[in-house]
Amino acid sequence: MFNFVCSMDTVTKIQSCVHYQNKELVGLTDFIENKYLVQKEEMENGKGDHQLEMDDLLNTIDGVTKTKQPEEMNIVYDSSTDKLFVYDSCAWNEMIMKTGTKTIVDNVREYYWNAYELYLIRRIRKVNESKRAKLLELLKTYYSFLACFELRPWIFERTDHEILYNAENERFWNQPRTESAFGIEEQYMQVYRKVKDETKNLVKMKNEVITLVKNNTKGCLKDLNKTMMEIIQVDEDFKKRMLNIITKINLKK
């Protein structure tokens, strides 16, 4: 029976397990947002001491792609086609591996790291010179990670008032949008461009992330197969349904 389970389409296995457990599959962006909600709120409010070194950035991607529960398996890698399937907005999206990995990183950027970037920039402007140097290095590390995937920082085309004040702050809405209002954006986009030009191992870093995603999704598949077998051993009706699915798949071949 285990060989039959392994031969099943991964998405079908995920949907079968989630349905059996009476749960719903969580989309990637919802998963990221919920997982890092506390950290994001702290950053947005300028609280805590948040410092993400390169290993921490990689660990974030690791945490997003290494899921144990079927309802959280929103990333599937197909080694036969070298494609990634990402579940989000109630649909599975098929992409080549490089594009899929960039999509994952971009979603982490939007739903978690944007707040981190803004947190660093605001703190750099407030602390003394010795602390400022450390924060700037952390920002450069983060920018080098974005540069691997040709992703722009959050600060791109943001005005000084968008950067310095919360969006709901009435002072922001009352400010004129003039060329001189982009001083901070220009300063840190220069930092980003310099990091992008001077970092020599961008391709190596990118490939490391791609390998991480592949390995994690393969590990998740092993856990899924184990879960499927555990259910089959205790539920005869579920076993029959899976056998019917397998039979239909084989008839179509």
C-alpha positions as CSV (number, residue, x, y, z in Angstrom):
1,M,0.0,0.0,0.0
2,F,2.9,2.4,0.7
3,N,4.1,2.2,-2.9
4,F,0.6,3.1,-4.0
5,V,0.5,6.1,-1.7
6,C,3.9,7.2,-3.0
7,S,2.7,7.0,-6.6
8,M,-0.2,9.4,-5.9
9,D,-0.2,13.0,-7.0
10,T,1.1,15.1,-4.0
11,V,-1.6,17.8,-4.3
12,T,-4.3,15.0,-4.2
13,K,-2.7,13.6,-1.1
14,I,-2.6,16.9,0.6
15,Q,-6.3,17.6,-0.2
16,S,-7.3,14.1,0.9
17,C,-5.6,14.5,4.3
18,V,-6.9,18.0,4.9
19,H,-10.4,16.9,4.0
20,Y,-10.2,13.8,6.2
21,Q,-9.1,16.0,9.2
22,N,-12.0,18.4,8.5
23,K,-9.6,21.3,8.0
24,E,-8.8,23.9,5.3
25,L,-5.6,24.3,3.4
26,V,-3.8,27.5,4.4
27,G,-2.5,29.7,1.6
28,L,1.1,30.7,1.6
29,T,0.6,34.4,2.3
30,D,-1.9,33.7,5.2
31,F,0.6,31.2,6.6
32,I,3.5,33.7,6.6
33,E,1.3,36.5,8.0
34,N,0.1,34.4,10.9
35,K,3.5,32.9,11.6
36,Y,5.3,36.2,12.0
37,L,2.4,38.4,13.2
38,V,3.9,39.2,16.6
39,Q,7.3,40.0,15.3
40,K,5.8,42.2,12.6
41,E,3.6,44.1,15.0
42,E,6.6,44.7,17.3
43,M,8.7,46.1,14.4
44,E,5.9,48.3,13.1
45,N,5.7,49.8,16.6
46,G,9.4,50.2,17.0
47,K,9.6,47.6,19.9
48,G,12.0,44.8,20.6
49,D,15.5,44.2,19.4
50,H,15.2,42.6,16.0
51,Q,18.5,41.6,14.3
52,L,18.4,39.3,11.3
53,E,21.8,38.0,10.2
54,M,22.1,36.0,7.0
55,D,21.5,32.7,8.8
56,D,18.3,34.2,10.3
57,L,17.0,35.2,6.9
58,L,17.7,31.7,5.7
59,N,16.0,30.3,8.8
60,T,12.9,32.3,7.9
61,I,12.7,30.7,4.5
62,D,13.3,27.4,6.2
63,G,10.4,28.0,8.6
64,V,8.1,28.9,5.8
65,T,8.9,25.9,3.6
66,K,9.4,23.2,6.3
67,T,5.8,22.4,7.5
68,K,4.7,19.3,9.3
69,Q,0.9,19.5,9.1
70,P,-1.0,18.7,5.9
71,E,-3.1,21.9,6.1
72,E,0.1,23.9,6.0
73,M,1.6,22.2,3.0
74,N,1.1,25.0,0.5
75,I,4.4,24.4,-1.4
76,V,5.0,21.3,-3.5
77,Y,8.1,20.5,-5.6
78,D,7.8,18.1,-8.6
79,S,11.3,16.7,-9.2
80,S,10.3,15.2,-12.5
81,T,9.6,18.6,-14.0
82,D,11.6,20.8,-11.7
83,K,8.5,22.9,-11.0
84,L,7.1,24.3,-7.9
85,F,3.4,24.4,-7.0
86,V,2.3,27.1,-4.6
87,Y,-1.1,27.3,-3.0
88,D,-2.4,30.8,-2.4
89,S,-5.7,32.7,-2.8
90,C,-7.6,29.3,-3.0
91,A,-5.6,28.1,-6.0
92,W,-2.5,26.1,-6.9
93,N,-0.1,28.1,-9.0
94,E,2.5,26.2,-11.1
95,M,5.9,27.8,-11.7
96,I,9.4,26.9,-12.7
97,M,11.7,26.3,-9.7
98,K,13.5,29.7,-9.8
99,T,10.3,31.7,-10.3
100,G,8.6,29.8,-7.5
101,T,11.4,30.3,-5.1
102,K,11.4,34.0,-5.9
103,T,7.7,34.1,-5.3
104,I,8.2,32.6,-1.8
105,V,10.9,35.1,-0.9
106,D,8.8,38.0,-2.3
107,N,5.8,36.9,-0.1
108,V,8.1,36.7,3.0
109,R,9.4,40.2,2.0
110,E,5.8,41.6,1.7
111,Y,4.3,40.0,4.8
112,Y,7.2,40.1,7.2
113,W,10.5,41.6,6.0
114,N,9.1,44.9,4.8
115,A,8.3,45.7,8.5
116,Y,11.9,44.7,9.4
117,E,13.4,47.0,6.8
118,L,11.4,49.9,8.0
119,Y,12.2,49.1,11.6
120,L,15.9,49.2,10.8
121,I,15.8,52.5,8.9
122,R,13.8,54.2,11.6
123,R,16.1,53.0,14.3
124,I,19.2,54.0,12.4
125,R,17.9,57.6,12.5
126,K,17.4,57.5,16.3
127,V,20.4,55.7,17.8
128,N,23.9,56.8,18.5
129,E,26.7,56.3,16.0
130,S,28.1,53.1,17.4
131,K,24.7,51.4,17.2
132,R,24.0,52.9,13.9
133,A,26.9,51.1,12.2
134,K,25.6,47.7,13.4
135,L,22.1,48.4,12.2
136,L,23.4,49.6,8.8
137,E,25.3,46.3,8.4
138,L,22.1,44.4,9.2
139,L,20.3,46.4,6.5
140,K,23.0,45.7,4.0
141,T,22.8,42.0,4.8
142,Y,19.1,42.1,4.2
143,Y,19.5,44.0,1.0
144,S,22.0,41.5,-0.3
145,F,19.4,38.8,0.2
146,L,16.8,40.8,-1.8
147,A,19.4,41.4,-4.5
148,C,19.8,37.7,-5.0
149,F,16.3,37.6,-6.4
150,E,16.2,41.0,-8.1
151,L,13.7,42.2,-5.5
152,R,13.4,45.9,-4.7
153,P,13.4,47.1,-1.1
154,W,10.2,48.4,0.5
155,I,11.7,51.9,0.6
156,F,11.7,52.2,-3.3
157,E,9.7,55.3,-4.3
158,R,8.5,56.0,-0.7
159,T,8.4,59.5,0.5
160,D,10.1,60.6,3.7
161,H,6.7,60.9,5.4
162,E,5.7,57.4,4.4
163,I,8.9,56.2,6.0
164,L,8.9,58.3,9.1
165,Y,5.2,58.1,10.0
166,N,2.5,55.4,10.1
167,A,0.2,55.4,7.1
168,E,-2.8,56.3,9.3
169,N,-1.1,59.3,10.7
170,E,-2.9,62.4,9.4
171,R,0.4,64.2,9.1
172,F,1.3,61.9,6.3
173,W,-1.8,62.5,4.2
174,N,-1.4,66.3,4.5
175,Q,2.2,66.4,3.1
176,P,2.8,67.6,-0.5
177,R,4.4,65.0,-2.8
178,T,7.4,66.9,-4.1
179,E,10.8,65.7,-5.4
180,S,12.5,66.9,-2.2
181,A,10.2,64.5,-0.2
182,F,12.3,61.5,-1.3
183,G,15.6,62.2,0.5
184,I,15.6,59.1,2.7
185,E,14.5,56.8,-0.2
186,E,17.4,58.1,-2.3
187,Q,19.9,57.5,0.6
188,Y,18.9,53.9,1.1
189,M,18.4,53.0,-2.5
190,Q,22.0,54.0,-3.0
191,V,22.9,51.6,-0.2
192,Y,20.9,48.8,-1.9
193,R,22.5,49.5,-5.3
194,K,26.0,49.5,-3.9
195,V,25.3,46.2,-2.0
196,K,23.9,44.7,-5.2
197,D,27.0,45.8,-7.3
198,E,29.6,44.7,-4.7
199,T,28.2,41.4,-3.4
200,K,30.0,38.7,-5.5
201,N,28.2,35.6,-4.4
202,L,24.6,36.5,-5.3
203,V,24.1,33.5,-7.5
204,K,25.6,31.1,-4.9
205,M,23.2,32.6,-2.3
206,K,20.2,32.3,-4.6
207,N,21.1,28.6,-5.3
208,E,21.4,27.9,-1.6
209,V,17.8,29.1,-1.1
210,I,16.5,27.1,-4.0
211,T,18.2,24.0,-2.6
212,L,16.8,24.7,0.8
213,V,13.2,24.9,-0.6
214,K,13.7,21.7,-2.6
215,N,15.0,19.7,0.4
216,N,12.3,21.0,2.7
217,T,9.5,20.1,0.3
218,K,10.9,16.6,-0.2
219,G,11.0,16.2,3.6
220,C,7.4,17.4,3.8
221,L,6.4,14.8,1.3
222,K,7.9,12.0,3.4
223,D,5.8,13.3,6.4
224,L,2.7,13.5,4.3
225,N,3.1,9.9,3.1
226,K,3.6,8.8,6.7
227,T,0.4,10.6,7.7
228,M,-1.5,9.0,4.8
229,M,-0.4,5.5,5.9
230,E,-1.4,6.2,9.5
231,I,-4.9,7.1,8.4
232,I,-5.2,4.2,6.0
233,Q,-4.3,1.7,8.8
234,V,-7.1,2.9,11.0
235,D,-9.8,3.9,8.6
236,E,-11.0,1.4,6.0
237,D,-13.3,3.9,4.2
238,F,-10.4,6.3,3.7
239,K,-8.3,3.4,2.4
240,K,-11.0,2.5,-0.2
241,R,-11.3,6.1,-1.4
242,M,-7.5,6.3,-1.9
243,L,-7.5,3.0,-3.8
244,N,-10.3,4.3,-6.0
245,I,-8.3,7.4,-6.7
246,I,-5.2,5.4,-7.5
247,T,-7.2,3.1,-9.8
248,K,-8.7,6.0,-11.7
249,I,-5.2,7.5,-12.2
250,N,-3.8,4.3,-13.5
251,L,-6.7,3.9,-15.9
252,K,-6.0,7.3,-17.4
253,K,-2.3,6.4,-18.1
